[in-house]
């Protein structure tokens, strides 16, 4: 045994030396800078990785500013049979979409980015403190371009990829979430509250996609919380009172800077006029917002995020929308319906002009049934009624329409949406038509029906109500503090 011991030691040393030489061979080589985009510092990688963030790049920059992004520099995973490792660098969420920055070591044989493997996945599992789980579904896992990001970046012989993984929430996810314990976050609906309860995230069903073959990988689990996109990052207390019109004033309470938007909270008080929408100038820039209501019942206006660039800002309110008691009605008669059905059967054209005015609002806006046409959505064939709302350059109908059946069926969902206008559609028997979808607002709104429903009806009756009218305001400029809040 003693004679064999030196031999064993030599063999072990030989193996270790071989592994070291292989490691040096795999890491100590020059990367072709014409084929790859090579950077000298990791900070440059972070800066340029944002360009693969599509429309999320501004959110990502703000998340970096407030240190919301999770960094995992110690998360290195060997990739079996490949002489490669994958390293997770950054992960962050925007609602149920996830930003991921990871790297894979280059090998001497990699001649261009297409030679470097990349990971795909089909599920993301979120865990709460009790390790109760729910899975987010990635519907586009077969679209490998979403994961490939061929314009990867190289630093220290590692190939970096940054990407947004877009996931969807389905019924099974909510079934799992409803079983979670300890979810009690104010009055937010269940689809928001789960974000605050997450303490771990697992990337599931991972596949390393290489030029020659695909390799199944073990799940990657990360200890991390998720960002609540509606939580304010900074709050500035105000206290300015503004008179909008005789008997109607508001108090500007505070500004909340968030990831998605900036909210100006207002106290409406006991005003003579109910206010639904305000138009205003901020630092000479035109802006407008409906009066929104948060989960606590507090009212606010949506502002532009760049407001935080100013120490102070000047705000001037110019117009308001208040309730209009008037209702408008329109009827697609049996004669209109039959004429259009016959036109469709003949197959010559799908559009039939109507050009019928059916009411005015505040002597400024005229409602007109413009035409009927067809439209195809992924789920069904549709018939579309286009309604034009015409006025002068200063007049525009700002409220969005919603099908009144939605409010009847789910009043809790719409209890804080007083700024909406309603449309009720019934057939010749007075039965509500609940297949109506609504598209657009302002100058033209399109009301879309299931073609099958439309063809079965003799008449369609439209009732437009809970409308709004425009009032021009004559107010003074107000200066508000827009920097120096608490975070």
Phi, psi and omega in degrees: 000320180296325179291329182283338185299314178300325179296318179297318180298317180298318181296316180297315179298321179297318179296314180298318179296320178297319178295320180294317179296321178296318179298317179295323179296325184278343183244334184260075176211157182276132178272135179291107184285349174278330180271329183241153174270107189253135178240158184268341183225155177292328179300324177294323177301313181297320183293315184278342180294338181295336184290346175267010186269007178053225183282359180272357192298324179294320176298319182296320179296319179292323177298321175296317182301323183259017175054044180267346184278134179274133180247135186227062184292344181266000183270089180242129184236125176289143178254107188304140174066019183234349187059025180238161172229151174248135180237127176272125182254310184219143174219139177205154180242146166239101191058238181257017171258147187235133171268134181225128172243119179222167179223154175231136181292141176281154174241156181306333183283349182285109183267335179203171184304331182291346177278347185268125180293162179219163183258146169235163179207161181240351181214150169235123180257131176252144184234143171264186185298330180270010182061027167286143192236156172210142186251131173267135185265136177257102188286343187250028182297337179280345176276087190292342177297331179297327183265336189290311183044070189297338180274052180292165183244149183241132171215133178053044177060026173241140183262116185262135173234134173239138184205161172254125179260112184267118182247165179235150177257124179244184184298324181294329177297313181293327176300318178292317184297323181296343179268353180293145178264152171080012177275109180208078184243090178054227183246020181294144176295161186302329184289349174256328188294331183299329183303319184287344184266351186283136177232350176217151177227134178238127171274116189252162177051052182279139176229129173273113183264113182244164181303324184267322187205162174256140182237127176289132181250158173289151176301151176249116181252135183234135173279110182197148172266169179251155179275128172276110187294345182264354179284134180290143176270332182207142182233132177240119179282137181244238181133014180280137175254134184232127175271119182272323179197164180307125179085359182226116178221160177229158175246127176277111189271309184196162173247132174243117176271123179239180179291318186271321185205175177246131183247130172258107182281135182232144173258118186276330178066198180264079182272154176292328181247133171283127183256129180253334188204145178228138170253144185202166175249131174238114183051045177070008177256130181287140180210159174207157182201143167290157170283107181265163179230130180273185185293344178266000182087006179275143185265146180207162172249145175274130178243174179275144187294333183292356178303330182291351178283349184250141174293317177226156178222149177258130182235133181229117180276132188243326182217155176222151170253129180232164184299143174244121184287338184295143173244150177240147179227151177214148181230126166274106187287168177300324179295316178298315184296316181295320180298319181287321178299320178294321179298319179294321180293325179289333175075013182283320180206162180251353184252130175238121179288142176246305177052050182242114175284138181227014174162159175237157182234117176057028179058019182238329185238135180248128177266129183220129172286114188275304184194167170250144179205174178253162180204144179243123174253168180301334185264335189195163169274144187227152168252136186242129169257119178264127178244120176269140174241105191252143177198186179283183186296333182270348185252130180207134179279115190265338183288146174271144176270146171226151179291124184298336176298327178298320182289320178296321184281332184217068184298330182297322181294329186254010187294335179254020182246057183288350182277357181277150169259153188247147169231134177242126182244127178230161178266191185295342179263359183086006179281129179299141175258106188265005180272011184286130170245149187237134183228132176086169174195172182093242185289329180214134175238136181249129179254117190252129181242150168301129180301323180297315177300314183300314184293338181272347184268150174270320181219158172228130182246131184245130176238118179257121183209181189056043185278170180232153175235157187265136177233129177279132182258152176232083185243167177269155176294138178240132178262128181236153177281130182236008173220160176094028181272190179251144181245000000 
